[in-house]
Amino acid sequence: MKKISTAFLQVVIVLIGVVMLALLIRLPLTEGRAANLDLFHIYSDPLILYSYAASVAFFVALYKAFTLLGYIGQNQVFSPRSVEVLRSIKHCALVLSVLIVAAGVYIRLFHDKNDDPAGFLAICMATTLASVVAATAAAIFEKILQNAIDMKSENDLTI
């Protein structure tokens, strides 16, 4: 049962990664000002390049979550490697939230005066909140797992 559920969650993580990659490729083509640009100018836009660079943290976190599910499927949850994976996920989520806030601040300060950045800023706030929640959850799970590993090693020493 555990292997089926972890395999299912791994498939879900792969699907999330594929959908996000498709969105990263497709969305710049549907942007309003992209109608008059060729592909080189669309994908060489500084904000698009910044979003691609920032998405690296997201994809690394997805890979680490996939790895953690692999450890769970192998019954190696209570290992230092699992703690390291959770720490990596936490760091990726924090980096992603900082990069999203930086993009929001940049757009807020330097946007065109004829353009309303409210939608972009709302998306920035929502994704930053989601990223901070993921970082908090990873930090809590990391601490719980580390405490469980410490208690297990103490019990192994007394026996």
Backbone as ProteinMPNN parsed JSONL, in Angstrom:
{"seq_chain_A": "MKKISTAFLQVVIVLIGVVMLALLIRLPLTEGRAANLDLFHIYSDPLILYSYAASVAFFVALYKAFTLLGYIGQNQVFSPRSVEVLRSIKHCALVLSVLIVAAGVYIRLFHDKNDDPAGFLAICMATTLASVVAATAAAIFEKILQNAIDMKSENDLTI", "coords_chain_A": {"N_chain_A": [[0.824, -1.207, 0.0], [1.931, 1.249, 0.831], [3.93, 1.649, -1.067], [2.447, 1.997, -3.385], [1.02, 4.359, -2.871], [3.145, 6.19, -2.527], [4.313, 6.01, -5.028], [2.221, 7.009, -6.565], [2.142, 9.658, -5.619], [4.654, 10.469, -6.486], [4.234, 10.394, -9.237], [2.357, 12.44, -9.408], [3.97, 14.613, -8.677], [5.751, 14.641, -10.835], [3.933, 15.254, -12.87], [3.138, 17.822, -12.052], [5.554, 19.151, -12.423], [5.833, 18.899, -15.232], [3.577, 20.307, -16.156], [4.128, 22.873, -15.117], [6.484, 23.438, -16.511], [5.481, 23.477, -19.116], [3.788, 25.689, -18.885], [5.681, 27.686, -18.386], [6.923, 27.775, -20.834], [4.84, 28.334, -22.63], [3.275, 30.573, -21.695], [4.713, 33.109, -22.033], [4.308, 33.554, -24.753], [1.678, 34.271, -24.986], [1.397, 36.68, -23.829], [0.439, 40.141, -23.748], [2.091, 42.153, -25.06], [3.619, 40.518, -26.581], [2.557, 39.988, -29.028], [3.529, 41.439, -31.162], [6.166, 40.71, -31.4], [9.103, 38.77, -32.243], [10.185, 35.327, -31.688], [12.749, 35.33, -30.507], [12.952, 37.871, -29.276], [10.827, 37.722, -27.527], [11.552, 35.66, -25.709], [13.926, 36.669, -24.75], [13.385, 38.688, -23.077], [13.988, 40.543, -20.125], [12.444, 40.093, -17.759], [11.193, 37.665, -18.306], [13.432, 36.0, -18.554], [14.356, 36.266, -15.946], [12.25, 35.034, -14.575], [12.578, 32.434, -15.5], [15.086, 31.835, -14.391], [14.44, 32.037, -11.682], [12.67, 29.955, -11.477], [14.22, 27.734, -11.287], [14.77, 27.127, -8.605], [12.24, 26.235, -7.826], [11.956, 23.894, -9.39], [14.099, 22.394, -8.433], [13.238, 21.994, -5.807], [10.974, 20.432, -6.346], [12.24, 18.148, -7.392], [13.654, 17.34, -5.12], [11.501, 16.749, -3.427], [10.463, 14.578, -4.827], [12.606, 12.828, -4.47], [12.505, 12.531, -1.675], [10.063, 11.204, -1.419], [10.833, 8.854, -2.623], [12.621, 7.867, -0.687], [10.78, 7.453, 1.345], [9.229, 5.428, 0.212], [11.106, 3.39, 0.262], [11.316, 2.8, 2.896], [13.094, 4.415, 4.36], [12.733, 6.695, 5.835], [13.479, 7.675, 8.328], [16.188, 8.734, 8.314], [19.351, 10.417, 8.05], [19.607, 11.433, 5.479], [17.022, 12.005, 4.655], [16.415, 14.14, 6.308], [18.226, 15.997, 5.314], [17.183, 16.329, 2.743], [14.703, 17.512, 3.321], [15.656, 19.869, 4.444], [16.845, 21.003, 2.203], [14.578, 21.405, 0.61], [13.286, 23.304, 2.165], [15.123, 25.437, 2.0], [15.057, 25.936, -0.764], [12.398, 26.779, -1.059], [12.438, 29.11, 0.469], [14.323, 30.656, -0.951], [12.953, 30.884, -3.364], [10.719, 32.378, -2.512], [11.95, 34.804, -1.792], [12.958, 35.593, -4.281], [10.58, 35.931, -5.703], [9.394, 38.041, -4.268], [11.301, 39.988, -4.809], [10.912, 40.31, -7.571], [8.31, 41.311, -7.552], [8.693, 43.742, -6.182], [10.385, 45.014, -7.982], [8.692, 45.283, -10.243], [6.724, 46.874, -9.106], [8.101, 49.24, -8.559], [9.227, 50.033, -11.024], [7.339, 49.863, -13.069], [5.417, 50.592, -16.045], [3.762, 53.667, -16.19], [1.273, 53.773, -17.358], [0.33, 51.288, -17.033], [-1.269, 48.878, -14.946], [-0.094, 47.345, -12.143], [-1.416, 45.683, -10.369], [-2.562, 43.094, -10.61], [-0.336, 41.441, -11.163], [1.121, 41.905, -8.822], [-0.628, 40.846, -6.942], [-0.546, 38.155, -7.634], [2.126, 37.722, -7.052], [2.096, 38.078, -4.253], [0.406, 35.953, -3.475], [1.81, 33.664, -4.404], [4.171, 33.978, -2.989], [3.243, 33.682, -0.386], [2.397, 30.985, -0.535], [4.864, 29.772, -0.974], [6.247, 30.432, 1.368], [4.669, 29.094, 3.224], [5.164, 26.454, 2.4], [7.916, 26.342, 2.976], [7.826, 26.667, 5.744], [6.372, 24.373, 6.511], [8.167, 22.403, 5.641], [10.32, 22.993, 7.325], [9.21, 22.411, 9.825], [8.632, 19.654, 9.54], [11.228, 18.787, 9.122], [12.411, 19.341, 11.612], [10.872, 17.692, 13.317], [11.461, 15.182, 12.248], [14.237, 15.107, 12.635], [14.321, 15.141, 15.443], [13.078, 12.68, 15.947], [14.946, 10.943, 14.819], [17.127, 11.475, 16.482], [16.087, 10.587, 18.961], [15.766, 7.884, 18.354], [18.417, 7.114, 17.929], [19.44, 7.537, 20.494], [17.969, 5.635, 21.917], [18.959, 3.344, 20.712], [21.559, 3.385, 21.632], [21.234, 2.958, 24.378], [20.304, 0.428, 24.529]], "CA_chain_A": [[0.0, 0.0, 0.0], [2.775, 2.431, 0.928], [4.631, 1.842, -2.335], [1.485, 2.504, -4.365], [0.728, 5.77, -2.584], [4.311, 7.012, -2.813], [4.455, 6.054, -6.493], [1.192, 7.933, -7.045], [2.594, 11.019, -5.31], [5.763, 10.771, -7.381], [3.634, 10.706, -10.54], [1.757, 13.775, -9.269], [5.067, 15.584, -8.702], [6.227, 14.722, -12.219], [2.91, 15.984, -13.627], [3.256, 19.232, -11.672], [6.737, 19.668, -13.102], [5.565, 19.001, -16.671], [2.622, 21.404, -16.354], [4.822, 24.142, -14.884], [7.398, 23.658, -17.628], [4.66, 23.879, -20.261], [3.348, 27.063, -18.639], [6.827, 28.578, -18.558], [7.21, 27.895, -22.265], [3.691, 28.842, -23.371], [2.729, 31.857, -21.243], [5.288, 34.31, -22.654], [3.77, 33.741, -26.102], [0.318, 34.801, -24.901], [1.448, 37.993, -23.195], [-0.098, 41.18, -24.616], [3.067, 42.8, -25.916], [4.306, 39.512, -27.392], [1.897, 39.856, -30.329], [4.327, 42.093, -32.205], [7.572, 40.349, -31.245], [9.5, 37.44, -32.695], [10.488, 34.43, -30.568], [13.969, 35.736, -29.809], [12.678, 39.018, -28.41], [9.913, 37.292, -26.459], [12.257, 34.88, -24.691], [15.086, 37.39, -24.224], [12.895, 39.726, -22.179], [14.627, 40.355, -18.814], [11.532, 39.521, -16.768], [11.009, 36.251, -18.654], [14.674, 35.33, -18.166], [14.369, 36.233, -14.478], [11.306, 34.006, -14.125], [13.204, 31.137, -15.763], [16.127, 31.637, -13.381], [13.793, 31.814, -10.384], [11.979, 28.665, -11.484], [15.173, 26.673, -10.968], [14.541, 26.761, -7.203], [11.006, 25.461, -7.782], [12.188, 22.563, -9.94], [14.972, 21.681, -7.498], [12.379, 21.564, -4.698], [10.184, 19.297, -6.836], [13.125, 16.99, -7.462], [13.925, 16.905, -3.749], [10.28, 16.107, -2.929], [10.435, 13.276, -5.489], [13.609, 12.023, -3.779], [11.986, 12.214, -0.343], [9.056, 10.15, -1.584], [11.578, 7.617, -2.872], [13.085, 7.383, 0.616], [9.608, 6.954, 2.07], [8.878, 4.144, -0.398], [12.127, 2.41, 0.633], [11.315, 2.76, 4.365], [14.273, 5.107, 4.863], [12.303, 8.025, 6.252], [14.233, 8.095, 9.509], [17.608, 8.737, 7.992], [19.871, 11.788, 7.888], [19.382, 11.895, 4.104], [15.684, 12.597, 4.609], [16.512, 15.454, 6.948], [18.91, 16.873, 4.36], [16.251, 16.628, 1.656], [13.752, 18.488, 3.842], [16.38, 21.14, 4.589], [16.984, 21.545, 0.847], [13.259, 21.892, 0.198], [13.069, 24.553, 2.912], [15.962, 26.489, 1.415], [14.535, 26.26, -2.101], [11.163, 27.554, -0.886], [12.806, 30.45, 0.935], [14.945, 31.362, -2.082], [11.884, 31.202, -4.302], [9.899, 33.475, -1.982], [12.732, 36.036, -1.898], [13.009, 35.971, -5.693], [9.25, 36.424, -6.086], [9.247, 39.369, -3.665], [12.166, 40.905, -5.566], [10.234, 40.607, -8.845], [7.184, 42.191, -7.244], [9.211, 45.079, -5.863], [10.879, 45.591, -9.231], [7.534, 45.688, -11.054], [6.044, 47.976, -8.411], [8.883, 50.469, -8.661], [9.626, 50.416, -12.371], [6.334, 49.559, -14.083], [4.961, 51.694, -16.89], [2.71, 54.423, -15.48], [-0.015, 53.478, -17.991], [0.005, 49.902, -16.738], [-1.659, 48.63, -13.572], [0.583, 46.113, -11.729], [-2.121, 45.057, -9.249], [-2.712, 41.655, -10.831], [0.972, 40.814, -10.986], [1.477, 41.971, -7.405], [-1.475, 39.893, -6.224], [0.024, 36.831, -7.894], [3.369, 37.672, -6.275], [1.763, 37.878, -2.84], [-0.148, 34.61, -3.294], [2.86, 32.66, -4.557], [5.095, 34.133, -1.864], [2.598, 33.042, 0.761], [2.47, 29.54, -0.73], [6.256, 29.367, -0.81], [6.583, 30.537, 2.795], [3.968, 27.987, 3.888], [5.926, 25.241, 2.085], [9.161, 26.399, 3.742], [7.484, 26.43, 7.153], [6.028, 22.957, 6.653], [9.406, 21.627, 5.516], [11.106, 23.217, 8.539], [8.572, 21.668, 10.922], [8.876, 18.227, 9.309], [12.661, 18.555, 9.33], [12.672, 19.318, 13.055], [10.245, 16.488, 13.869], [12.235, 14.028, 11.785], [15.532, 15.127, 13.318], [14.077, 14.718, 16.824], [12.806, 11.239, 15.934], [16.224, 10.266, 14.568], [17.917, 11.607, 17.703], [15.524, 9.684, 19.974], [16.058, 6.513, 17.932], [19.837, 6.833, 18.186], [19.6, 7.439, 21.943], [17.425, 4.335, 22.317], [19.88, 2.307, 20.244], [22.744, 3.405, 22.491], [20.922, 2.432, 25.726], [19.958, -1.014, 24.473]], "C_chain_A": [[0.862, 1.263, 0.0], [3.489, 2.71, -0.396], [3.703, 2.403, -3.406], [1.221, 3.986, -4.126], [1.937, 6.658, -2.844], [4.558, 7.103, -4.322], [3.431, 7.014, -7.092], [1.62, 9.378, -6.8], [3.791, 11.417, -6.172], [5.255, 11.107, -8.783], [3.007, 12.093, -10.509], [2.848, 14.844, -9.326], [5.619, 15.74, -10.111], [5.217, 15.498, -13.072], [2.938, 17.477, -13.308], [4.442, 19.863, -12.388], [6.507, 19.856, -14.592], [4.62, 20.16, -16.961], [3.302, 22.75, -16.15], [5.806, 24.456, -16.005], [6.635, 24.1, -18.87], [4.166, 25.315, -20.099], [4.489, 28.057, -18.834], [7.166, 28.779, -20.033], [6.084, 28.624, -22.987], [3.253, 30.254, -22.973], [3.402, 33.092, -21.838], [4.75, 34.581, -24.06], [2.394, 34.388, -26.089], [0.263, 36.163, -24.244], [1.031, 39.063, -24.204], [0.912, 41.802, -25.555], [3.815, 41.814, -26.803], [3.705, 39.371, -28.784], [2.735, 40.427, -31.459], [5.805, 41.712, -32.172], [7.863, 38.982, -31.857], [9.928, 36.615, -31.479], [11.736, 34.859, -29.801], [13.7, 36.881, -28.842], [11.705, 38.671, -27.281], [10.702, 36.628, -25.338], [13.537, 35.545, -24.186], [14.671, 38.574, -23.354], [13.486, 39.501, -20.782], [13.703, 39.73, -17.76], [11.275, 38.039, -17.04], [12.263, 35.469, -18.256], [14.786, 35.222, -16.645], [13.424, 35.152, -13.956], [11.851, 32.607, -14.391], [14.288, 30.839, -14.726], [15.52, 31.343, -12.009], [13.111, 30.452, -10.328], [12.919, 27.501, -11.2], [14.979, 26.206, -9.532], [13.283, 25.905, -7.064], [11.248, 24.033, -8.273], [13.149, 21.743, -9.078], [14.152, 21.171, -6.307], [11.493, 20.398, -5.121], [11.024, 18.031, -6.903], [13.409, 16.45, -6.063], [12.695, 16.236, -3.129], [10.129, 14.713, -3.547], [11.415, 12.319, -4.808], [13.127, 11.605, -2.4], [10.922, 11.125, -0.424], [9.715, 8.809, -1.907], [12.103, 7.019, -1.578], [11.928, 6.807, 1.426], [9.211, 5.587, 1.531], [9.855, 3.037, -0.043], [12.232, 2.225, 2.145], [12.59, 3.347, 4.954], [13.924, 6.534, 5.289], [13.178, 8.535, 7.388], [15.724, 7.949, 9.252], [18.065, 10.186, 7.858], [19.667, 12.323, 6.469], [18.011, 12.539, 3.961], [15.668, 13.983, 5.232], [17.181, 16.443, 6.007], [17.998, 17.262, 3.204], [15.231, 17.666, 2.109], [14.408, 19.861, 4.023], [16.554, 21.798, 3.216], [15.668, 22.109, 0.336], [12.954, 23.219, 0.889], [13.869, 25.695, 2.299], [15.473, 26.896, 0.034], [13.272, 27.118, -1.991], [11.476, 28.969, -0.415], [13.448, 31.272, -0.177], [13.877, 31.783, -3.079], [11.034, 32.361, -3.8], [10.648, 34.806, -2.066], [12.781, 36.512, -3.349], [11.663, 36.505, -6.186], [9.016, 37.82, -5.519], [10.099, 40.387, -4.426], [11.534, 41.268, -6.905], [9.055, 41.544, -8.613], [7.616, 43.608, -6.938], [9.705, 45.768, -7.129], [9.713, 46.101, -10.088], [6.836, 46.874, -10.406], [6.789, 49.296, -8.601], [9.084, 50.948, -10.093], [8.586, 50.106, -13.446], [5.97, 50.817, -14.875], [3.783, 52.374, -16.196], [1.33, 54.203, -16.096], [-0.493, 52.063, -17.702], [-0.331, 49.765, -15.251], [-1.033, 47.313, -13.114], [-0.162, 45.329, -10.649], [-2.259, 43.55, -9.421], [-1.411, 40.908, -10.613], [1.368, 40.804, -9.517], [0.625, 41.027, -6.566], [-0.963, 38.467, -6.418], [1.326, 36.663, -7.119], [3.093, 37.404, -4.796], [1.254, 36.461, -2.587], [0.943, 33.541, -3.408], [3.923, 32.774, -3.47], [4.523, 33.48, -0.62], [2.672, 31.524, 0.645], [3.891, 29.029, -0.513], [6.684, 29.416, 0.658], [5.891, 29.427, 3.589], [4.709, 26.675, 3.63], [7.234, 25.209, 2.867], [8.907, 26.125, 5.221], [7.154, 24.965, 7.403], [7.279, 22.09, 6.57], [10.265, 21.783, 6.763], [10.53, 22.434, 9.713], [8.822, 20.177, 10.758], [10.347, 17.877, 9.516], [12.977, 18.435, 10.814], [12.086, 18.056, 13.704], [11.056, 15.249, 13.498], [13.591, 13.966, 12.464], [15.382, 14.693, 14.77], [13.826, 13.221, 16.902], [14.092, 10.45, 15.705], [17.102, 10.321, 15.812], [17.415, 10.674, 18.795], [15.825, 8.229, 19.621], [17.506, 6.161, 18.2], [20.126, 6.746, 19.677], [19.1, 6.1, 22.448], [18.331, 3.202, 21.864], [21.118, 2.248, 21.105], [22.455, 2.788, 23.861], [20.63, 0.949, 25.685], [21.178, -1.866, 24.354]], "O_chain_A": [[0.58, 2.221, -0.72], [3.634, 3.864, -0.799], [4.13, 3.198, -4.243], [1.201, 4.777, -5.069], [1.778, 7.775, -3.335], [4.964, 8.149, -4.828], [3.744, 7.751, -8.026], [1.474, 10.226, -7.68], [3.923, 12.583, -6.545], [5.786, 12.003, -9.439], [3.114, 12.843, -11.479], [2.659, 15.88, -9.964], [5.924, 16.854, -10.536], [5.612, 16.312, -13.906], [2.778, 18.304, -14.205], [4.345, 20.978, -12.899], [6.935, 20.86, -15.162], [4.837, 20.915, -17.909], [3.077, 23.677, -16.927], [5.946, 25.612, -16.404], [7.083, 24.989, -19.595], [4.131, 26.073, -21.068], [4.289, 29.141, -19.383], [7.644, 29.843, -20.424], [6.344, 29.447, -23.864], [2.895, 31.05, -23.841], [2.703, 34.063, -22.129], [4.742, 35.729, -24.506], [1.986, 34.991, -27.082], [-0.815, 36.744, -24.116], [1.256, 38.894, -25.403], [0.624, 41.967, -26.74], [4.568, 42.226, -27.686], [4.286, 38.701, -29.638], [2.66, 39.95, -32.592], [6.615, 42.339, -32.855], [6.97, 38.142, -31.973], [10.022, 37.142, -30.371], [11.772, 34.76, -28.575], [14.175, 36.857, -27.707], [11.761, 39.264, -26.205], [10.549, 36.978, -24.168], [14.172, 35.021, -23.27], [15.515, 39.371, -22.942], [13.483, 38.368, -20.3], [14.154, 38.917, -16.953], [11.153, 37.248, -16.105], [12.157, 34.386, -17.68], [15.253, 34.211, -16.121], [13.755, 34.438, -13.01], [11.617, 31.691, -13.602], [14.39, 29.713, -14.24], [16.026, 30.502, -11.266], [12.987, 29.861, -9.256], [12.462, 26.398, -10.902], [15.019, 25.005, -9.267], [13.258, 24.96, -6.276], [10.797, 23.074, -7.646], [13.021, 20.521, -9.005], [14.351, 20.044, -5.853], [11.28, 19.471, -4.34], [10.565, 16.958, -6.512], [13.403, 15.237, -5.849], [12.83, 15.262, -2.388], [9.714, 13.775, -2.867], [11.101, 11.148, -4.593], [13.317, 10.458, -1.996], [10.889, 10.223, 0.414], [9.216, 7.755, -1.512], [12.042, 5.805, -1.384], [12.082, 5.795, 2.11], [8.89, 4.684, 2.305], [9.482, 1.864, -0.044], [13.15, 1.556, 2.62], [13.11, 2.83, 5.942], [14.721, 7.458, 5.122], [13.569, 9.702, 7.4], [16.416, 7.153, 9.887], [17.259, 11.076, 7.586], [19.565, 13.535, 6.275], [17.856, 13.514, 3.225], [14.991, 14.888, 4.744], [16.758, 17.595, 5.908], [18.037, 18.4, 2.737], [14.925, 18.599, 1.367], [13.779, 20.891, 3.779], [16.425, 23.016, 3.09], [15.641, 23.166, -0.295], [12.428, 24.144, 0.27], [13.347, 26.793, 2.105], [15.476, 28.081, -0.3], [13.101, 28.074, -2.748], [10.84, 29.925, -0.86], [13.147, 32.457, -0.326], [13.896, 32.907, -3.581], [10.665, 33.238, -4.581], [10.044, 35.831, -2.379], [12.659, 37.709, -3.613], [11.621, 37.429, -6.998], [8.494, 38.69, -6.217], [9.665, 41.516, -4.658], [11.612, 42.421, -7.329], [8.83, 42.468, -9.395], [6.984, 44.567, -7.381], [9.471, 46.961, -7.326], [9.753, 47.222, -10.594], [6.401, 47.789, -11.106], [6.17, 50.345, -8.783], [9.107, 52.153, -10.343], [8.923, 50.09, -14.63], [6.19, 51.942, -14.428], [2.9, 51.695, -15.671], [0.318, 54.421, -15.429], [-1.601, 51.687, -18.086], [0.25, 50.448, -14.407], [-1.394, 46.257, -13.634], [0.403, 44.402, -10.068], [-2.086, 42.805, -8.456], [-1.384, 39.866, -9.958], [1.892, 39.806, -9.021], [1.108, 40.468, -5.582], [-0.948, 37.672, -5.479], [1.6, 35.586, -6.589], [3.778, 36.597, -4.166], [1.629, 35.835, -1.596], [0.992, 32.616, -2.598], [4.512, 31.768, -3.073], [5.239, 32.801, 0.116], [2.979, 30.845, 1.624], [4.087, 27.963, 0.072], [7.404, 28.535, 1.127], [6.473, 28.882, 4.527], [4.866, 25.867, 4.545], [7.624, 24.155, 3.37], [9.688, 25.43, 5.872], [7.604, 24.383, 8.39], [7.433, 21.145, 7.344], [10.877, 20.816, 7.216], [11.277, 21.858, 10.504], [9.185, 19.501, 11.721], [10.672, 16.803, 10.024], [13.716, 17.543, 11.23], [12.733, 17.429, 14.542], [11.303, 14.381, 14.334], [14.049, 12.884, 12.832], [16.224, 13.955, 15.281], [14.308, 12.56, 17.821], [14.303, 9.407, 16.325], [17.749, 9.333, 16.162], [18.213, 10.037, 19.482], [16.112, 7.427, 20.51], [17.809, 5.053, 18.642], [20.976, 5.957, 20.089], [19.729, 5.488, 23.311], [18.459, 2.198, 22.565], [21.683, 1.171, 21.297], [23.336, 2.16, 24.448], [20.702, 0.278, 26.715], [21.072, -3.091, 24.295]]}, "name": "protein", "num_of_chains": 1, "seq": "MKKISTAFLQVVIVLIGVVMLALLIRLPLTEGRAANLDLFHIYSDPLILYSYAASVAFFVALYKAFTLLGYIGQNQVFSPRSVEVLRSIKHCALVLSVLIVAAGVYIRLFHDKNDDPAGFLAICMATTLASVVAATAAAIFEKILQNAIDMKSENDLTI"}
